[in-house]
Amino acid sequence: MTTAVTGATGQLGGLAIGELLARGVPAANIVAIVRDEAKAADLASKGVQIRVASYDDPAALRSALERVDKLLLVSGSEVGRRVPQHTNVIEAAEANGVGLIAYTSLLNAARSGLGLAPEHVATEKRLDESSVPAVFLRNGWYWENYLQAIGQAVASGTLLGAAGDGKIAGAARVDYAAAAAAVLTSDADQGGKIYELGGDERLTSAELAKVIGDVAGKTVEYRDLAEADFAKVLADNGIPEQFAAVLAGSDVGISRGELDTTSGDLQTLIGRSSTPFAEIVKAAIA
């Protein structure tokens, strides 16, 4: 049984391969699909197969997915281009008779108003129409999305956002990677399943600020901004304007409850509680 992971030198893809290895999948049975082979030297040293292909190269993807049984399709990072890119991967999987695609989607994608949602919904629709069985891993917010904000909050004493009193069922990237590995190594039929993945902690932004302050040993307060004002703050701190708008819109989505869940799917898959936000804060300020 051969399992392939796209974006394998990226943060989530690399962690997913680590989780597959930890679950006893032989390195020789794992295919890391990467854009830059030089960045995959560590994976190659562990015996993982390295195959080079980008989401934009259908021919290379078709070659990379030869003799692959299961595929973790990590959603692309180029917002606005992801549907054609994901379609290239799906078509390559179809051409090779891949047995299962696990796709990293977005929490509550089918009803989400987040700006990130439409590309995920379109990809899920394409997968529903595919000859390859698919399972949707609808990942919630990563605690790591706050890494830059944590440093700024500690320095200034203020965490900025536009999320109001909305709760965030966040988890660490490694938690979502562990869930993907659990699905890919399961003996159960995963085709057609949907997992709404979110953490144990369901924190408001004010509670995030308190955790940051408690870990840092100082007072940190949350200040709620209008969406446009928060987008400007993000852009002024070096985030490209288009993505700053997406992030600010996501914060407003949090205020509507769109990144909250009580499904318990993540905990069931990984067999433990999710990583506490405090651990991410400790690592960020260490």
C-alpha positions as YAML, in Angstrom:
chain: A
units: angstrom
residues:
- id: 1
  name: MET
  ca: [0.00, 0.00, 0.00]
- id: 2
  name: THR
  ca: [1.59, 3.25, -1.16]
- id: 3
  name: THR
  ca: [0.49, 6.60, 0.24]
- id: 4
  name: ALA
  ca: [1.37, 9.92, -1.42]
- id: 5
  name: VAL
  ca: [1.34, 13.37, 0.13]
- id: 6
  name: THR
  ca: [1.29, 16.57, -1.90]
- id: 7
  name: GLY
  ca: [3.05, 19.67, -0.62]
- id: 8
  name: ALA
  ca: [5.31, 17.33, 1.30]
- id: 9
  name: THR
  ca: [7.95, 19.93, 2.14]
- id: 10
  name: GLY
  ca: [5.29, 22.31, 3.40]
- id: 11
  name: GLN
  ca: [4.36, 22.54, 7.05]
- id: 12
  name: LEU
  ca: [1.23, 20.37, 7.07]
- id: 13
  name: GLY
  ca: [2.48, 17.90, 4.45]
- id: 14
  name: GLY
  ca: [5.77, 17.37, 6.25]
- id: 15
  name: LEU
  ca: [4.02, 16.78, 9.56]
- id: 16
  name: ALA
  ca: [1.61, 14.34, 7.92]
- id: 17
  name: ILE
  ca: [4.52, 12.27, 6.62]
- id: 18
  name: GLY
  ca: [6.02, 12.31, 10.11]
- id: 19
  name: GLU
  ca: [2.73, 11.04, 11.52]
- id: 20
  name: LEU
  ca: [2.51, 8.30, 8.89]
- id: 21
  name: LEU
  ca: [6.00, 7.14, 9.84]
- id: 22
  name: ALA
  ca: [5.07, 7.26, 13.53]
- id: 23
  name: ARG
  ca: [2.10, 5.00, 12.79]
- id: 24
  name: GLY
  ca: [4.43, 2.41, 11.30]
- id: 25
  name: VAL
  ca: [4.01, 3.08, 7.60]
- id: 26
  name: PRO
  ca: [7.31, 2.02, 5.98]
- id: 27
  name: ALA
  ca: [9.17, 4.98, 4.51]
- id: 28
  name: ALA
  ca: [9.49, 3.15, 1.21]
- id: 29
  name: ASN
  ca: [5.68, 3.07, 1.01]
- id: 30
  name: ILE
  ca: [5.38, 6.86, 1.29]
- id: 31
  name: VAL
  ca: [5.64, 9.17, -1.72]
- id: 32
  name: ALA
  ca: [6.49, 12.80, -1.05]
- id: 33
  name: ILE
  ca: [5.35, 15.00, -3.93]
- id: 34
  name: VAL
  ca: [7.42, 18.18, -3.92]
- id: 35
  name: ARG
  ca: [8.20, 21.12, -6.17]
- id: 36
  name: ASP
  ca: [11.85, 21.38, -5.11]
- id: 37
  name: GLU
  ca: [13.72, 18.11, -4.61]
- id: 38
  name: ALA
  ca: [16.54, 19.87, -2.77]
- id: 39
  name: LYS
  ca: [14.14, 20.80, 0.03]
- id: 40
  name: ALA
  ca: [13.21, 17.13, 0.48]
- id: 41
  name: ALA
  ca: [16.68, 15.90, 1.45]
- id: 42
  name: ASP
  ca: [15.59, 15.12, 5.01]
- id: 43
  name: LEU
  ca: [12.65, 13.04, 3.80]
- id: 44
  name: ALA
  ca: [14.87, 11.22, 1.30]
- id: 45
  name: SER
  ca: [17.35, 10.42, 4.06]
- id: 46
  name: LYS
  ca: [14.54, 8.60, 5.90]
- id: 47
  name: GLY
  ca: [13.84, 6.44, 2.84]
- id: 48
  name: VAL
  ca: [10.73, 8.28, 1.65]
- id: 49
  name: GLN
  ca: [10.22, 8.26, -2.12]
- id: 50
  name: ILE
  ca: [10.62, 11.73, -3.60]
- id: 51
  name: ARG
  ca: [8.73, 12.65, -6.76]
- id: 52
  name: VAL
  ca: [8.82, 16.14, -8.27]
- id: 53
  name: ALA
  ca: [5.64, 17.81, -9.49]
- id: 54
  name: SER
  ca: [3.84, 21.11, -9.00]
- id: 55
  name: TYR
  ca: [0.08, 21.61, -8.88]
- id: 56
  name: ASP
  ca: [0.41, 23.42, -12.22]
- id: 57
  name: ASP
  ca: [2.03, 20.53, -14.12]
- id: 58
  name: PRO
  ca: [-0.52, 17.85, -15.10]
- id: 59
  name: ALA
  ca: [2.04, 15.62, -16.82]
- id: 60
  name: ALA
  ca: [4.38, 15.62, -13.83]
- id: 61
  name: LEU
  ca: [1.47, 14.97, -11.46]
- id: 62
  name: ARG
  ca: [0.36, 12.02, -13.55]
- id: 63
  name: SER
  ca: [3.85, 10.57, -13.34]
- id: 64
  name: ALA
  ca: [4.14, 11.32, -9.62]
- id: 65
  name: LEU
  ca: [0.94, 9.41, -8.83]
- id: 66
  name: GLU
  ca: [1.86, 6.20, -10.61]
- id: 67
  name: ARG
  ca: [1.32, 3.12, -8.40]
- id: 68
  name: VAL
  ca: [-0.19, 5.22, -5.59]
- id: 69
  name: ASP
  ca: [-3.04, 3.71, -3.56]
- id: 70
  name: LYS
  ca: [-3.97, 6.60, -1.27]
- id: 71
  name: LEU
  ca: [-3.37, 10.33, -1.64]
- id: 72
  name: LEU
  ca: [-3.37, 13.20, 0.84]
- id: 73
  name: LEU
  ca: [-4.19, 16.26, -1.24]
- id: 74
  name: VAL
  ca: [-3.01, 19.18, 0.88]
- id: 75
  name: SER
  ca: [-4.87, 22.23, -0.36]
- id: 76
  name: GLY
  ca: [-2.67, 24.65, -2.27]
- id: 77
  name: SER
  ca: [-1.46, 27.93, -0.80]
- id: 78
  name: GLU
  ca: [-2.16, 30.14, -3.84]
- id: 79
  name: VAL
  ca: [-5.57, 31.58, -3.01]
- id: 80
  name: GLY
  ca: [-7.46, 32.25, -6.23]
- id: 81
  name: ARG
  ca: [-5.67, 29.49, -8.18]
- id: 82
  name: ARG
  ca: [-6.49, 26.49, -6.08]
- id: 83
  name: VAL
  ca: [-9.45, 25.06, -8.00]
- id: 84
  name: PRO
  ca: [-7.57, 24.46, -11.28]
- id: 85
  name: GLN
  ca: [-4.52, 23.29, -9.33]
- id: 86
  name: HIS
  ca: [-6.53, 20.81, -7.27]
- id: 87
  name: THR
  ca: [-8.31, 19.67, -10.43]
- id: 88
  name: ASN
  ca: [-4.94, 18.84, -11.98]
- id: 89
  name: VAL
  ca: [-4.15, 16.60, -9.00]
- id: 90
  name: ILE
  ca: [-7.57, 14.93, -9.06]
- id: 91
  name: GLU
  ca: [-7.33, 14.20, -12.78]
- id: 92
  name: ALA
  ca: [-3.86, 12.70, -12.31]
- id: 93
  name: ALA
  ca: [-5.26, 10.50, -9.52]
- id: 94
  name: GLU
  ca: [-8.13, 9.41, -11.75]
- id: 95
  name: ALA
  ca: [-5.74, 8.55, -14.57]
- id: 96
  name: ASN
  ca: [-3.72, 6.35, -12.23]
- id: 97
  name: GLY
  ca: [-6.63, 4.61, -10.50]
- id: 98
  name: VAL
  ca: [-5.77, 5.94, -7.05]
- id: 99
  name: GLY
  ca: [-8.01, 4.29, -4.46]
- id: 100
  name: LEU
  ca: [-8.67, 7.22, -2.09]
- id: 101
  name: ILE
  ca: [-8.11, 10.96, -1.93]
- id: 102
  name: ALA
  ca: [-8.10, 12.66, 1.47]
- id: 103
  name: TYR
  ca: [-8.54, 16.40, 0.92]
- id: 104
  name: THR
  ca: [-7.71, 19.08, 3.49]
- id: 105
  name: SER
  ca: [-10.75, 21.34, 3.29]
- id: 106
  name: LEU
  ca: [-12.16, 24.02, 5.61]
- id: 107
  name: LEU
  ca: [-14.25, 23.64, 8.76]
- id: 108
  name: ASN
  ca: [-17.97, 23.93, 7.98]
- id: 109
  name: ALA
  ca: [-17.06, 24.50, 4.32]
- id: 110
  name: ALA
  ca: [-20.53, 23.73, 2.95]
- id: 111
  name: ARG
  ca: [-22.16, 26.56, 4.91]
- id: 112
  name: SER
  ca: [-19.18, 28.84, 5.56]
- id: 113
  name: GLY
  ca: [-19.23, 32.50, 4.58]
- id: 114
  name: LEU
  ca: [-15.45, 32.80, 4.82]
- id: 115
  name: GLY
  ca: [-13.60, 34.11, 1.78]
- id: 116
  name: LEU
  ca: [-11.49, 30.95, 1.89]
- id: 117
  name: ALA
  ca: [-14.53, 28.69, 1.52]
- id: 118
  name: PRO
  ca: [-15.55, 28.88, -2.18]
- id: 119
  name: GLU
  ca: [-12.38, 27.22, -3.50]
- id: 120
  name: HIS
  ca: [-12.75, 24.42, -0.97]
- id: 121
  name: VAL
  ca: [-16.42, 23.96, -1.84]
- id: 122
  name: ALA
  ca: [-15.57, 23.82, -5.55]
- id: 123
  name: THR
  ca: [-12.84, 21.24, -4.90]
- id: 124
  name: GLU
  ca: [-15.18, 19.13, -2.79]
- id: 125
  name: LYS
  ca: [-17.74, 19.26, -5.62]
- id: 126
  name: ARG
  ca: [-15.12, 18.10, -8.13]
- id: 127
  name: LEU
  ca: [-14.17, 15.26, -5.79]
- id: 128
  name: ASP
  ca: [-17.82, 14.27, -5.40]
- id: 129
  name: GLU
  ca: [-17.95, 13.91, -9.18]
- id: 130
  name: SER
  ca: [-14.67, 11.98, -9.36]
- id: 131
  name: SER
  ca: [-14.23, 8.28, -10.00]
- id: 132
  name: VAL
  ca: [-11.85, 8.24, -7.02]
- id: 133
  name: PRO
  ca: [-13.47, 7.89, -3.56]
- id: 134
  name: ALA
  ca: [-12.73, 10.91, -1.39]
- id: 135
  name: VAL
  ca: [-12.79, 11.87, 2.26]
- id: 136
  name: PHE
  ca: [-12.98, 15.50, 3.36]
- id: 137
  name: LEU
  ca: [-10.77, 16.59, 6.26]
- id: 138
  name: ARG
  ca: [-12.37, 19.93, 7.05]
- id: 139
  name: ASN
  ca: [-9.62, 21.53, 9.10]
- id: 140
  name: GLY
  ca: [-10.41, 24.31, 11.54]
- id: 141
  name: TRP
  ca: [-8.20, 27.26, 12.40]
- id: 142
  name: TYR
  ca: [-4.55, 26.55, 13.14]
- id: 143
  name: TRP
  ca: [-3.27, 28.02, 16.40]
- id: 144
  name: GLU
  ca: [-0.10, 28.74, 14.43]
- id: 145
  name: ASN
  ca: [-2.05, 31.37, 12.49]
- id: 146
  name: TYR
  ca: [-1.50, 33.56, 15.56]
- id: 147
  name: LEU
  ca: [2.29, 33.25, 15.73]
- id: 148
  name: GLN
  ca: [2.98, 36.74, 14.43]
- id: 149
  name: ALA
  ca: [0.13, 38.22, 16.45]
- id: 150
  name: ILE
  ca: [1.47, 36.60, 19.64]
- id: 151
  name: GLY
  ca: [4.79, 38.43, 19.38]
- id: 152
  name: GLN
  ca: [3.07, 41.73, 18.67]
- id: 153
  name: ALA
  ca: [0.61, 41.22, 21.52]
- id: 154
  name: VAL
  ca: [3.39, 40.51, 24.01]
- id: 155
  name: ALA
  ca: [5.30, 43.59, 22.87]
- id: 156
  name: SER
  ca: [2.31, 45.95, 22.82]
- id: 157
  name: GLY
  ca: [0.03, 44.46, 25.45]
- id: 158
  name: THR
  ca: [-2.80, 44.34, 22.92]
- id: 159
  name: LEU
  ca: [-4.14, 41.59, 20.67]
- id: 160
  name: LEU
  ca: [-5.96, 43.08, 17.70]
- id: 161
  name: GLY
  ca: [-8.72, 41.42, 15.72]
- id: 162
  name: ALA
  ca: [-12.24, 41.65, 14.33]
- id: 163
  name: ALA
  ca: [-13.70, 38.48, 15.80]
- id: 164
  name: GLY
  ca: [-15.93, 39.96, 18.49]
- id: 165
  name: ASP
  ca: [-16.99, 37.32, 21.01]
- id: 166
  name: GLY
  ca: [-16.86, 34.46, 18.52]
- id: 167
  name: LYS
  ca: [-15.29, 31.22, 19.64]
- id: 168
  name: ILE
  ca: [-12.40, 29.55, 17.81]
- id: 169
  name: ALA
  ca: [-12.12, 25.75, 18.09]
- id: 170
  name: GLY
  ca: [-8.45, 25.90, 17.13]
- id: 171
  name: ALA
  ca: [-5.81, 23.21, 17.18]
- id: 172
  name: ALA
  ca: [-2.15, 22.87, 16.29]
- id: 173
  name: ARG
  ca: [-1.04, 21.96, 12.79]
- id: 174
  name: VAL
  ca: [0.35, 18.67, 14.10]
- id: 175
  name: ASP
  ca: [-3.13, 17.74, 15.36]
- id: 176
  name: TYR
  ca: [-4.59, 18.07, 11.88]
- id: 177
  name: ALA
  ca: [-1.63, 16.14, 10.43]
- id: 178
  name: ALA
  ca: [-2.27, 13.35, 12.92]
- id: 179
  name: ALA
  ca: [-5.93, 13.23, 11.88]
- id: 180
  name: ALA
  ca: [-4.94, 12.92, 8.23]
- id: 181
  name: ALA
  ca: [-2.54, 10.09, 9.04]
- id: 182
  name: ALA
  ca: [-5.25, 8.31, 11.06]
- id: 183
  name: VAL
  ca: [-7.63, 8.41, 8.10]
- id: 184
  name: LEU
  ca: [-4.98, 7.30, 5.61]
- id: 185
  name: THR
  ca: [-3.94, 4.33, 7.76]
- id: 186
  name: SER
  ca: [-7.48, 3.28, 8.70]
- id: 187
  name: ASP
  ca: [-8.71, -0.14, 7.61]
- id: 188
  name: ALA
  ca: [-12.26, 1.24, 7.44]
- id: 189
  name: ASP
  ca: [-13.73, 2.49, 4.18]
- id: 190
  name: GLN
  ca: [-13.20, 6.27, 4.27]
- id: 191
  name: GLY
  ca: [-14.73, 7.16, 0.90]
- id: 192
  name: GLY
  ca: [-17.58, 9.63, 1.28]
- id: 193
  name: LYS
  ca: [-16.81, 10.55, 4.89]
- id: 194
  name: ILE
  ca: [-16.62, 14.13, 6.12]
- id: 195
  name: TYR
  ca: [-14.74, 15.10, 9.27]
- id: 196
  name: GLU
  ca: [-15.34, 18.51, 10.85]
- id: 197
  name: LEU
  ca: [-12.06, 19.05, 12.68]
- id: 198
  name: GLY
  ca: [-11.57, 21.46, 15.57]
- id: 199
  name: GLY
  ca: [-9.88, 21.53, 18.94]
- id: 200
  name: ASP
  ca: [-11.04, 20.98, 22.51]
- id: 201
  name: GLU
  ca: [-10.48, 24.60, 23.47]
- id: 202
  name: ARG
  ca: [-13.14, 26.95, 22.13]
- id: 203
  name: LEU
  ca: [-11.67, 30.34, 22.89]
- id: 204
  name: THR
  ca: [-12.77, 33.89, 22.20]
- id: 205
  name: SER
  ca: [-10.16, 36.40, 21.12]
- id: 206
  name: ALA
  ca: [-10.31, 37.94, 24.59]
- id: 207
  name: GLU
  ca: [-9.50, 34.50, 26.02]
- id: 208
  name: LEU
  ca: [-6.64, 34.11, 23.53]
- id: 209
  name: ALA
  ca: [-5.25, 37.42, 24.79]
- id: 210
  name: LYS
  ca: [-5.48, 36.23, 28.38]
- id: 211
  name: VAL
  ca: [-3.61, 33.02, 27.57]
- id: 212
  name: ILE
  ca: [-0.87, 35.03, 25.83]
- id: 213
  name: GLY
  ca: [-0.60, 37.32, 28.84]
- id: 214
  name: ASP
  ca: [-0.56, 34.46, 31.34]
- id: 215
  name: VAL
  ca: [2.22, 32.67, 29.48]
- id: 216
  name: ALA
  ca: [4.23, 35.86, 28.94]
- id: 217
  name: GLY
  ca: [3.73, 37.06, 32.51]
- id: 218
  name: LYS
  ca: [2.17, 40.38, 31.55]
- id: 219
  name: THR
  ca: [-1.23, 41.89, 30.86]
- id: 220
  name: VAL
  ca: [-2.49, 41.44, 27.32]
- id: 221
  name: GLU
  ca: [-5.94, 42.70, 26.33]
- id: 222
  name: TYR
  ca: [-8.01, 42.14, 23.22]
- id: 223
  name: ARG
  ca: [-9.14, 45.11, 21.13]
- id: 224
  name: ASP
  ca: [-11.85, 44.53, 18.57]
- id: 225
  name: LEU
  ca: [-11.62, 46.47, 15.31]
- id: 226
  name: ALA
  ca: [-13.83, 46.94, 12.29]
- id: 227
  name: GLU
  ca: [-12.99, 44.52, 9.47]
- id: 228
  name: ALA
  ca: [-11.45, 47.20, 7.24]
- id: 229
  name: ASP
  ca: [-9.37, 48.61, 10.09]
- id: 230
  name: PHE
  ca: [-8.04, 45.18, 11.00]
- id: 231
  name: ALA
  ca: [-7.19, 44.47, 7.35]
- id: 232
  name: LYS
  ca: [-5.21, 47.72, 7.26]
- id: 233
  name: VAL
  ca: [-3.31, 46.76, 10.41]
- id: 234
  name: LEU
  ca: [-2.38, 43.41, 8.85]
- id: 235
  name: ALA
  ca: [-1.29, 45.06, 5.60]
- id: 236
  name: ASP
  ca: [0.74, 47.64, 7.50]
- id: 237
  name: ASN
  ca: [2.55, 44.73, 9.16]
- id: 238
  name: GLY
  ca: [3.70, 43.31, 5.84]
- id: 239
  name: ILE
  ca: [0.88, 40.93, 4.90]
- id: 240
  name: PRO
  ca: [-0.10, 41.33, 1.22]
- id: 241
  name: GLU
  ca: [-3.30, 43.38, 0.93]
- id: 242
  name: GLN
  ca: [-5.37, 40.65, -0.72]
- id: 243
  name: PHE
  ca: [-4.49, 38.08, 1.94]
- id: 244
  name: ALA
  ca: [-4.86, 40.66, 4.71]
- id: 245
  name: ALA
  ca: [-8.45, 41.13, 3.53]
- id: 246
  name: VAL
  ca: [-8.99, 37.36, 3.60]
- id: 247
  name: LEU
  ca: [-7.64, 37.12, 7.15]
- id: 248
  name: ALA
  ca: [-9.73, 40.05, 8.36]
- id: 249
  name: GLY
  ca: [-12.78, 38.49, 6.75]
- id: 250
  name: SER
  ca: [-11.96, 35.23, 8.51]
- id: 251
  name: ASP
  ca: [-11.96, 37.07, 11.84]
- id: 252
  name: VAL
  ca: [-15.43, 38.39, 11.08]
- id: 253
  name: GLY
  ca: [-16.39, 34.81, 10.23]
- id: 254
  name: ILE
  ca: [-15.19, 33.81, 13.68]
- id: 255
  name: SER
  ca: [-17.63, 36.34, 15.12]
- id: 256
  name: ARG
  ca: [-20.39, 34.41, 13.31]
- id: 257
  name: GLY
  ca: [-19.22, 31.08, 14.74]
- id: 258
  name: GLU
  ca: [-17.84, 29.73, 11.47]
- id: 259
  name: LEU
  ca: [-14.58, 28.44, 12.97]
- id: 260
  name: ASP
  ca: [-16.21, 26.79, 15.96]
- id: 261
  name: THR
  ca: [-17.28, 23.16, 16.30]
- id: 262
  name: THR
  ca: [-18.19, 20.64, 18.96]
- id: 263
  name: SER
  ca: [-18.07, 17.66, 16.58]
- id: 264
  name: GLY
  ca: [-15.32, 15.81, 18.44]
- id: 265
  name: ASP
  ca: [-14.10, 14.37, 15.13]
- id: 266
  name: LEU
  ca: [-10.51, 15.49, 15.64]
- id: 267
  name: GLN
  ca: [-10.25, 13.98, 19.09]
- id: 268
  name: THR
  ca: [-11.79, 10.70, 17.93]
- id: 269
  name: LEU
  ca: [-9.35, 10.38, 15.04]
- id: 270
  name: ILE
  ca: [-6.18, 11.22, 16.97]
- id: 271
  name: GLY
  ca: [-7.19, 9.50, 20.21]
- id: 272
  name: ARG
  ca: [-6.25, 12.43, 22.43]
- id: 273
  name: SER
  ca: [-7.06, 16.02, 23.23]
- id: 274
  name: SER
  ca: [-5.88, 18.72, 20.86]
- id: 275
  name: THR
  ca: [-2.81, 20.83, 21.57]
- id: 276
  name: PRO
  ca: [-3.57, 23.70, 24.00]
- id: 277
  name: PHE
  ca: [-3.11, 27.24, 22.69]
- id: 278
  name: ALA
  ca: [-0.73, 27.89, 25.60]
- id: 279
  name: GLU
  ca: [1.79, 25.44, 24.12]
- id: 280
  name: ILE
  ca: [1.86, 27.39, 20.87]
- id: 281
  name: VAL
  ca: [2.31, 30.62, 22.81]
- id: 282
  name: LYS
  ca: [5.20, 29.13, 24.81]
- id: 283
  name: ALA
  ca: [6.95, 28.05, 21.63]
- id: 284
  name: ALA
  ca: [6.35, 31.45, 20.01]
- id: 285
  name: ILE
  ca: [7.91, 33.47, 22.84]
- id: 286
  name: ALA
  ca: [10.65, 31.02, 23.81]
...
